[in-house]
């Protein structure tokens, strides 16, 4: 999820909407839709949530997302977030204050923050 957030930041750094399914498919990572969970930390927002966009079949899942100011701060390693959130029915029901995590820790050993940001 952290790697997708970094890719979204690069693609839509000025707040542009990005069609995330295409962006994710261009990355060399397994796909599964976990990136949409970034919204629970308010790191990204969907176009349907902001502008009421709806597909022709009535679904609100339009695929367009953008990074939020909180997401930009996290990407720039200027903030820490709760490592765990508890959700139910697409709503955050509990947020553990500790432990917290920053972007470098979220990337783990598989990705190098300095290399990605250069």
TIRO-2110 file (N, C-alpha, C; in Angstrom, 1 decimal):
// TIRO-2110
0.8, -1.2, 0.0, N, 1, A
0.0, 0.0, 0.0, CA, 1, A
0.9, 1.3, 0.0, C, 1, A
2.0, 1.2, 0.8, N, 2, A
2.9, 2.4, 0.8, CA, 2, A
3.5, 2.7, -0.5, C, 2, A
3.9, 1.6, -1.3, N, 3, A
4.5, 1.8, -2.6, CA, 3, A
3.5, 2.4, -3.6, C, 3, A
2.2, 2.0, -3.5, N, 4, A
1.2, 2.5, -4.4, CA, 4, A
1.0, 4.0, -4.0, C, 4, A
1.0, 4.3, -2.7, N, 5, A
0.8, 5.7, -2.3, CA, 5, A
2.0, 6.6, -2.9, C, 5, A
3.2, 6.1, -2.9, N, 6, A
4.3, 6.8, -3.5, CA, 6, A
4.1, 7.0, -5.0, C, 6, A
3.7, 6.0, -5.6, N, 7, A
3.4, 6.1, -7.1, CA, 7, A
2.3, 7.1, -7.4, C, 7, A
1.3, 7.1, -6.6, N, 8, A
0.2, 8.0, -6.7, CA, 8, A
0.7, 9.4, -6.5, C, 8, A
1.5, 9.6, -5.5, N, 9, A
2.1, 10.9, -5.3, CA, 9, A
2.9, 11.4, -6.5, C, 9, A
3.7, 10.6, -7.1, N, 10, A
4.4, 10.9, -8.3, CA, 10, A
3.5, 11.3, -9.4, C, 10, A
2.5, 10.5, -9.6, N, 11, A
1.6, 10.7, -10.8, CA, 11, A
0.7, 11.9, -10.6, C, 11, A
0.2, 12.1, -9.4, N, 12, A
-0.8, 13.2, -9.2, CA, 12, A
-0.3, 14.1, -8.1, C, 12, A
0.9, 14.6, -8.1, N, 13, A
1.5, 15.4, -7.1, CA, 13, A
0.8, 16.7, -6.8, C, 13, A
0.2, 17.2, -7.9, N, 14, A
-0.5, 18.5, -7.7, CA, 14, A
-2.0, 18.3, -7.4, C, 14, A
-2.3, 17.2, -7.0, N, 15, A
-3.7, 16.9, -6.6, CA, 15, A
-4.6, 16.5, -7.8, C, 15, A
-4.0, 16.1, -8.9, N, 16, A
-4.8, 15.6, -10.0, CA, 16, A
-5.4, 14.2, -9.7, C, 16, A
-6.5, 13.9, -10.3, N, 17, A
-7.2, 12.6, -10.1, CA, 17, A
-6.4, 11.6, -11.0, C, 17, A
-6.1, 10.4, -10.5, N, 18, A
-5.4, 9.4, -11.2, CA, 18, A
-6.3, 8.2, -11.2, C, 18, A
-6.3, 7.5, -12.4, N, 19, A
-7.1, 6.3, -12.5, CA, 19, A
-6.2, 5.2, -11.9, C, 19, A
-6.4, 4.8, -10.7, N, 20, A
-5.6, 3.9, -9.9, CA, 20, A
-5.5, 2.5, -10.5, C, 20, A
-6.5, 1.9, -11.0, N, 21, A
-6.3, 0.6, -11.6, CA, 21, A
-5.2, 0.5, -12.7, C, 21, A
-5.2, 1.5, -13.5, N, 22, A
-4.1, 1.6, -14.5, CA, 22, A
-2.7, 1.8, -13.9, C, 22, A
-2.6, 2.7, -12.9, N, 23, A
-1.4, 2.9, -12.3, CA, 23, A
-0.9, 1.7, -11.6, C, 23, A
-1.7, 1.0, -10.9, N, 24, A
-1.3, -0.2, -10.1, CA, 24, A
-0.9, -1.3, -11.1, C, 24, A
-1.6, -1.5, -12.2, N, 25, A
-1.2, -2.5, -13.2, CA, 25, A
0.1, -2.2, -13.8, C, 25, A
0.5, -0.9, -13.9, N, 26, A
1.8, -0.6, -14.4, CA, 26, A
3.0, -0.9, -13.4, C, 26, A
2.7, -1.1, -12.2, N, 27, A
3.7, -1.4, -11.2, CA, 27, A
4.0, -2.9, -11.1, C, 27, A
5.2, -3.2, -10.8, N, 28, A
5.6, -4.6, -10.7, CA, 28, A
5.3, -5.2, -9.3, C, 28, A
4.0, -5.1, -8.9, N, 29, A
3.6, -5.6, -7.6, CA, 29, A
2.3, -6.4, -7.8, C, 29, A
2.0, -7.3, -6.9, N, 30, A
0.8, -8.1, -7.0, CA, 30, A
-0.4, -7.1, -6.8, C, 30, A
-1.5, -7.4, -7.5, N, 31, A
-2.7, -6.6, -7.4, CA, 31, A
-3.7, -7.2, -6.5, C, 31, A
-4.5, -6.4, -5.8, N, 32, A
-5.5, -7.0, -5.0, CA, 32, A
-6.5, -5.9, -4.5, C, 32, A
-6.2, -4.7, -4.7, N, 33, A
-7.1, -3.7, -4.3, CA, 33, A
-6.9, -3.2, -2.9, C, 33, A
-5.8, -3.6, -2.2, N, 34, A
-5.5, -3.2, -0.9, CA, 34, A
-5.3, -1.7, -0.8, C, 34, A
-4.8, -1.1, -1.9, N, 35, A
-4.5, 0.3, -2.0, CA, 35, A
-5.7, 1.2, -1.6, C, 35, A
-6.9, 0.7, -1.8, N, 36, A
-8.1, 1.5, -1.5, CA, 36, A
-8.2, 1.7, 0.0, C, 36, A
-7.6, 0.8, 0.8, N, 37, A
-7.6, 0.9, 2.3, CA, 37, A
-6.9, 2.2, 2.8, C, 37, A
-6.1, 2.8, 1.9, N, 38, A
-5.4, 4.0, 2.3, CA, 38, A
-6.4, 5.1, 2.7, C, 38, A
-7.6, 5.0, 2.2, N, 39, A
-8.6, 6.0, 2.5, CA, 39, A
-8.9, 6.0, 4.0, C, 39, A
-8.8, 4.9, 4.6, N, 40, A
-9.1, 4.9, 6.1, CA, 40, A
-8.2, 5.7, 6.9, C, 40, A
-7.0, 5.9, 6.4, N, 41, A
-6.0, 6.8, 7.1, CA, 41, A
-6.1, 8.2, 6.5, C, 41, A
-7.0, 8.5, 5.6, N, 42, A
-7.2, 9.7, 4.9, CA, 42, A
-6.0, 10.2, 4.1, C, 42, A
-5.3, 9.2, 3.5, N, 43, A
-4.1, 9.4, 2.7, CA, 43, A
-4.5, 9.6, 1.3, C, 43, A
-5.7, 9.1, 0.9, N, 44, A
-6.2, 9.2, -0.5, CA, 44, A
-7.7, 9.4, -0.4, C, 44, A
-8.3, 10.0, -1.4, N, 45, A
-9.7, 10.1, -1.5, CA, 45, A
-10.2, 9.8, -2.9, C, 45, A
-11.4, 9.2, -3.0, N, 46, A
-12.0, 8.8, -4.2, CA, 46, A
-12.8, 9.9, -4.8, C, 46, A
-12.8, 9.9, -6.1, N, 47, A
-13.6, 11.0, -6.8, CA, 47, A
-15.1, 10.9, -6.5, C, 47, A
-15.5, 9.6, -6.3, N, 48, A
-17.0, 9.5, -6.0, CA, 48, A
-17.3, 10.0, -4.7, C, 48, A
-16.4, 9.9, -3.7, N, 49, A
-16.6, 10.5, -2.4, CA, 49, A
-16.6, 12.0, -2.4, C, 49, A
-15.8, 12.6, -3.2, N, 50, A
-15.7, 14.1, -3.3, CA, 50, A
-16.7, 14.7, -4.2, C, 50, A
-16.8, 14.1, -5.4, N, 51, A
-17.6, 14.8, -6.4, CA, 51, A
-18.9, 14.0, -6.8, C, 51, A
-19.2, 12.9, -6.1, N, 52, A
-20.4, 12.2, -6.3, CA, 52, A
-20.4, 11.4, -7.7, C, 52, A
-19.2, 11.1, -8.2, N, 53, A
-19.1, 10.4, -9.5, CA, 53, A
-19.7, 9.0, -9.4, C, 53, A
-20.4, 8.7, -10.4, N, 54, A
-21.1, 7.3, -10.4, CA, 54, A
-20.9, 6.8, -11.8, C, 54, A
-20.6, 5.5, -11.9, N, 55, A
-20.5, 4.8, -13.2, CA, 55, A
-21.9, 4.6, -13.8, C, 55, A
-21.9, 4.3, -15.1, N, 56, A
-23.2, 4.1, -15.8, CA, 56, A
-24.0, 3.0, -15.2, C, 56, A
-23.3, 2.0, -14.5, N, 57, A
-24.1, 1.0, -13.9, CA, 57, A
-24.6, 1.3, -12.5, C, 57, A
-24.3, 2.5, -12.0, N, 58, A
-24.7, 3.0, -10.7, CA, 58, A
-23.7, 2.8, -9.6, C, 58, A
-22.6, 2.1, -9.9, N, 59, A
-21.6, 1.9, -8.9, CA, 59, A
-20.8, 3.2, -8.6, C, 59, A
-20.4, 3.3, -7.3, N, 60, A
-19.6, 4.5, -6.9, CA, 60, A
-18.1, 4.2, -7.1, C, 60, A
-17.8, 3.0, -7.4, N, 61, A
-16.4, 2.6, -7.6, CA, 61, A
-15.9, 3.0, -9.0, C, 61, A
-15.5, 4.2, -9.1, N, 62, A
-15.1, 4.7, -10.4, CA, 62, A
-13.6, 4.6, -10.7, C, 62, A
-12.8, 4.3, -9.7, N, 63, A
-11.4, 4.1, -9.9, CA, 63, A
-10.5, 5.3, -9.9, C, 63, A
-11.0, 6.5, -9.8, N, 64, A
-10.3, 7.7, -9.8, CA, 64, A
-10.0, 8.1, -8.3, C, 64, A
-8.7, 8.3, -8.0, N, 65, A
-8.3, 8.7, -6.7, CA, 65, A
-7.3, 9.8, -6.7, C, 65, A
-7.1, 10.5, -5.6, N, 66, A
-6.0, 11.5, -5.5, CA, 66, A
-5.5, 11.5, -4.1, C, 66, A
-4.3, 11.9, -4.0, N, 67, A
-3.6, 12.0, -2.7, CA, 67, A
-4.1, 13.2, -1.9, C, 67, A
-4.2, 13.1, -0.7, N, 68, A
-4.7, 14.2, 0.2, CA, 68, A
-3.5, 14.9, 0.8, C, 68, A
-3.7, 16.1, 1.4, N, 69, A
-2.6, 16.8, 2.1, CA, 69, A
-2.0, 15.9, 3.1, C, 69, A
-2.8, 15.1, 3.9, N, 70, A
-2.2, 14.2, 4.9, CA, 70, A
-1.4, 13.1, 4.2, C, 70, A
-1.8, 12.7, 3.0, N, 71, A
-1.1, 11.7, 2.3, CA, 71, A
0.3, 12.2, 1.8, C, 71, A
0.3, 13.5, 1.4, N, 72, A
1.5, 14.1, 0.9, CA, 72, A
2.5, 14.3, 2.1, C, 72, A
2.0, 14.6, 3.3, N, 73, A
2.9, 14.8, 4.4, CA, 73, A
3.5, 13.4, 4.8, C, 73, A
2.7, 12.4, 4.7, N, 74, A
3.1, 11.0, 5.0, CA, 74, A
4.2, 10.6, 4.0, C, 74, A
3.9, 10.8, 2.7, N, 75, A
4.9, 10.5, 1.7, CA, 75, A
6.2, 11.2, 1.9, C, 75, A
6.2, 12.4, 2.3, N, 76, A
7.4, 13.2, 2.5, CA, 76, A
8.1, 12.9, 3.9, C, 76, A
7.6, 11.9, 4.5, N, 77, A
8.1, 11.4, 5.8, CA, 77, A
8.0, 12.5, 6.9, C, 77, A
7.0, 13.3, 6.8, N, 78, A
6.8, 14.4, 7.8, CA, 78, A
5.7, 14.1, 8.8, C, 78, A
5.2, 12.9, 8.8, N, 79, A
4.1, 12.5, 9.8, CA, 79, A
4.2, 11.0, 10.1, C, 79, A
3.6, 10.6, 11.2, N, 80, A
3.4, 9.2, 11.5, CA, 80, A
1.9, 9.0, 11.7, C, 80, A
1.5, 7.8, 11.4, N, 81, A
0.1, 7.4, 11.5, CA, 81, A
0.0, 6.2, 12.4, C, 81, A
-1.2, 5.9, 12.9, N, 82, A
-1.4, 4.7, 13.6, CA, 82, A
-1.2, 3.5, 12.7, C, 82, A
-0.5, 2.5, 13.1, N, 83, A
-0.1, 1.4, 12.3, CA, 83, A
-1.4, 0.5, 12.1, C, 83, A
-2.3, 0.5, 13.0, N, 84, A
-3.5, -0.3, 12.9, CA, 84, A
-4.8, 0.5, 13.0, C, 84, A
-5.7, 0.2, 12.1, N, 85, A
-7.1, 0.7, 12.2, CA, 85, A
-8.0, -0.5, 12.2, C, 85, A
-9.1, -0.4, 12.9, N, 86, A
-10.1, -1.4, 12.8, CA, 86, A
-11.3, -0.9, 12.1, C, 86, A
-11.7, -1.7, 11.1, N, 87, A
-12.8, -1.3, 10.2, CA, 87, A
-14.0, -2.3, 10.3, C, 87, A
-15.1, -1.8, 10.0, N, 88, A
-16.3, -2.7, 9.9, CA, 88, A
-17.2, -2.0, 8.9, C, 88, A
-17.6, -2.7, 7.9, N, 89, A
-18.6, -2.2, 6.9, CA, 89, A
-18.1, -0.9, 6.3, C, 89, A
-16.8, -0.9, 5.9, N, 90, A
-16.2, 0.3, 5.3, CA, 90, A
-16.2, 1.5, 6.1, C, 90, A
-16.2, 1.4, 7.4, N, 91, A
-16.0, 2.5, 8.3, CA, 91, A
-14.9, 2.2, 9.4, C, 91, A
-14.2, 3.2, 9.8, N, 92, A
-13.2, 3.0, 10.9, CA, 92, A
-14.0, 3.0, 12.2, C, 92, A
-13.9, 1.9, 12.9, N, 93, A
-14.6, 1.8, 14.2, CA, 93, A
-13.7, 2.0, 15.4, C, 93, A
-12.4, 1.8, 15.2, N, 94, A
-11.4, 2.0, 16.2, CA, 94, A
-10.0, 2.3, 15.6, C, 94, A
-9.3, 3.2, 16.2, N, 95, A
-8.0, 3.6, 15.8, CA, 95, A
-7.0, 3.4, 17.0, C, 95, A
-6.1, 2.5, 16.8, N, 96, A
-5.1, 2.4, 17.9, CA, 96, A
-4.1, 3.5, 17.8, C, 96, A
-3.9, 4.2, 18.9, N, 97, A
-2.9, 5.3, 18.9, CA, 97, A
-1.5, 4.8, 18.8, C, 97, A
-1.2, 3.7, 19.3, N, 98, A
0.1, 3.1, 19.3, CA, 98, A
0.1, 1.7, 18.8, C, 98, A
1.0, 1.2, 18.1, N, 99, A
2.2, 1.8, 17.6, CA, 99, A
1.8, 2.7, 16.4, C, 99, A
2.8, 3.6, 16.1, N, 100, A
2.6, 4.4, 14.9, CA, 100, A
3.7, 4.0, 13.9, C, 100, A
3.5, 4.5, 12.7, N, 101, A
4.5, 4.1, 11.6, CA, 101, A
4.7, 5.3, 10.7, C, 101, A
5.9, 5.4, 10.1, N, 102, A
6.1, 6.4, 9.0, CA, 102, A
6.3, 5.7, 7.7, C, 102, A
6.5, 6.4, 6.6, N, 103, A
6.5, 5.9, 5.3, CA, 103, A
7.7, 4.9, 5.1, C, 103, A
8.8, 5.2, 5.7, N, 104, A
10.0, 4.3, 5.6, CA, 104, A
9.7, 3.0, 6.2, C, 104, A
9.1, 3.0, 7.4, N, 105, A
8.8, 1.8, 8.1, CA, 105, A
7.7, 1.0, 7.3, C, 105, A
6.8, 1.7, 6.8, N, 106, A
5.7, 1.1, 6.0, CA, 106, A
6.2, 0.3, 4.8, C, 106, A
7.2, 0.9, 4.1, N, 107, A
7.8, 0.3, 3.0, CA, 107, A
8.5, -1.0, 3.3, C, 107, A
9.0, -1.1, 4.5, N, 108, A
9.7, -2.3, 4.9, CA, 108, A
11.1, -2.5, 4.2, C, 108, A
11.6, -3.7, 4.2, N, 109, A
12.9, -4.0, 3.5, CA, 109, A
12.8, -4.2, 2.0, C, 109, A
11.6, -4.4, 1.5, N, 110, A
11.5, -4.7, 0.1, CA, 110, A
11.7, -3.5, -0.8, C, 110, A
11.4, -2.3, -0.3, N, 111, A
11.5, -1.1, -1.1, CA, 111, A
12.4, -0.1, -0.3, C, 111, A
13.2, 0.7, -1.0, N, 112, A
14.1, 1.7, -0.5, CA, 112, A
13.5, 3.0, -0.7, C, 112, A
13.1, 3.7, 0.3, N, 113, A
12.5, 5.0, 0.3, CA, 113, A
13.4, 6.0, -0.5, C, 113, A
14.6, 6.1, -0.2, N, 114, A
15.5, 7.1, -0.9, CA, 114, A
15.6, 6.8, -2.4, C, 114, A
15.7, 5.5, -2.8, N, 115, A
15.7, 5.2, -4.2, CA, 115, A
14.4, 5.6, -4.9, C, 115, A
13.3, 5.3, -4.3, N, 116, A
12.0, 5.6, -4.9, CA, 116, A
11.8, 7.1, -5.0, C, 116, A
12.2, 7.9, -4.1, N, 117, A
12.0, 9.3, -4.1, CA, 117, A
13.0, 10.1, -5.0, C, 117, A
14.0, 9.4, -5.4, N, 118, A
15.0, 10.1, -6.2, CA, 118, A
14.6, 10.1, -7.7, C, 118, A
END
